[in-house]
Amino acid sequence: MCRPRTSQSEAAAWSAELGTPTLTHAARALALAGLAAAIIVALTFSRATPSSFIFHDRTNDVFLSQVAAGHGLLLTAGDLHLIQLRTRRPVLLDGGGLDGVLYSLEAGPEMRRILREVYGIDMLNPPEEARGAGRIPPMANRRVWEGYSAEKWREIARDFHVTQVLTYPDWTLNLPVAAHSRRMLLYDIR
């Protein structure tokens, strides 16, 4: 279907009624678009990075810096994971990555000894909360470590060459506290 042609006088009347875009209208539209773009850019770059996106390590976390400043082998509680990466400090065993033994079967006997003598866990008969998890269960570990005497800790230090113990903040060990944060506690073995 064809639309009837509009006469010049009708077009002029319609244009006068609506107003023809002028340079002023175009400049306003362009200025508004530029302002909107500037606001979007400012909001995008001014937003703080959520703390969940920040990898906390010894370079940006005061507590982890204190842990990193310590000397000797570090013993970590439960499933505290990647502490060696976060502090650049050697750990006896990464309790959050026990499934790594599959890549180095030769480490199995020593891991079994550490789990038994330090964590109180039988690798071949683990507590229920450890089954299929590939990590040291924090609650089972907590019960064991909170029951250790100062003498038992000295024995662990002597046998495994550890100098400090890193735990969750609500654990209470029979050791002196070296440093603390909201997320973790560092104990000295003396």
Order of alpha helices (4+ residues) and beta strands (2+ residues): alpha-alpha-alpha-beta-alpha-alpha-alpha-alpha-beta-beta-beta
